[in-house]
């Protein structure tokens, strides 16, 4: 069986698979504890493994701290960003980068064809992916230059 090479231009090549989620009925305190424990900046709010919304550190500061909501009593569904925009793993990096810029979004949940959550991609992931594309293109350019030089030498000998 031949293994298919992963397309470095797709989100699948850069996304993280370990996504931390909470149910909409979780409290803000639970969300904060999870983010602190896992050293993450957001939590995806799901129902049956389908993304409903997202709660970020920024949401927490702007909607909880500044409005003095009680994190022990307030549910994440009351402040999560909703509806959540998501992408599929075969989406290309440039398209996702453009979506991030257009909608001022820093991260996207990644779903499969049935809209089930399978990962997350961040701005940092996109930058890392674009750097890999540039490296790959640079290497291809070097290989092409070598091939052309070799062909040139070959034809000069004829």
CORURPE-V982755 format. One record per residue. N is the residue number from 1. RES is the residue in one small letter. NEAR is the number of other ideal C-beta (glycine too) atoms within 12 Angstrom. Layout:
# CORURPE-V982755
N:RES:NEAR
N:RES:NEAR
This chain:
# CORURPE-V982755
1:x:3
2:x:4
3:x:5
4:x:8
5:x:11
6:x:16
7:x:19
8:x:23
9:x:26
10:x:29
11:x:40
12:x:28
13:x:29
14:x:35
15:x:35
16:x:27
17:x:18
18:x:15
19:x:31
20:x:29
21:x:36
22:x:34
23:x:24
24:x:30
25:x:18
26:x:32
27:x:27
28:x:35
29:x:21
30:x:27
31:x:42
32:x:31
33:x:19
34:x:28
35:x:30
36:x:16
37:x:12
38:x:18
39:x:11
40:x:26
41:x:26
42:x:38
43:x:42
44:x:45
45:x:38
46:x:32
47:x:23
48:x:13
49:x:20
50:x:23
51:x:37
52:x:30
53:x:33
54:x:41
55:x:45
56:x:30
57:x:25
58:x:22
59:x:33
60:x:33
61:x:19
62:x:15
63:x:24
64:x:29
65:x:18
66:x:12
67:x:16
68:x:9
69:x:23
70:x:15
71:x:26
72:x:15
73:x:13
74:x:28
75:x:25
76:x:40
77:x:24
78:x:25
79:x:33
80:x:35
81:x:33
82:x:20
83:x:14
84:x:33
85:x:26
86:x:35
87:x:37
88:x:26
89:x:31
90:x:21
91:x:31
92:x:25
93:x:34
94:x:17
95:x:21
96:x:40
97:x:30
98:x:16
99:x:24
100:x:27
101:x:14
102:x:11
103:x:18
104:x:12
105:x:27
106:x:27
107:x:38
108:x:39
109:x:42
110:x:36
111:x:30
112:x:22
113:x:10
114:x:11
115:x:20
116:x:22
117:x:36
118:x:31
119:x:33
120:x:39
121:x:42
122:x:29
123:x:24
124:x:19
125:x:30
126:x:35
127:x:19
128:x:22
129:x:32
130:x:25
131:x:18
132:x:22
133:x:24
134:x:17
135:x:15
136:x:19
137:x:16
138:x:14
139:x:15
140:x:15
141:x:14
142:x:14
143:x:14
144:x:14
145:x:14
146:x:14
147:x:14
148:x:14
149:x:14
150:x:14
151:x:14
152:x:13
153:x:12
154:x:11
155:x:10
156:x:9
157:x:8
158:x:7
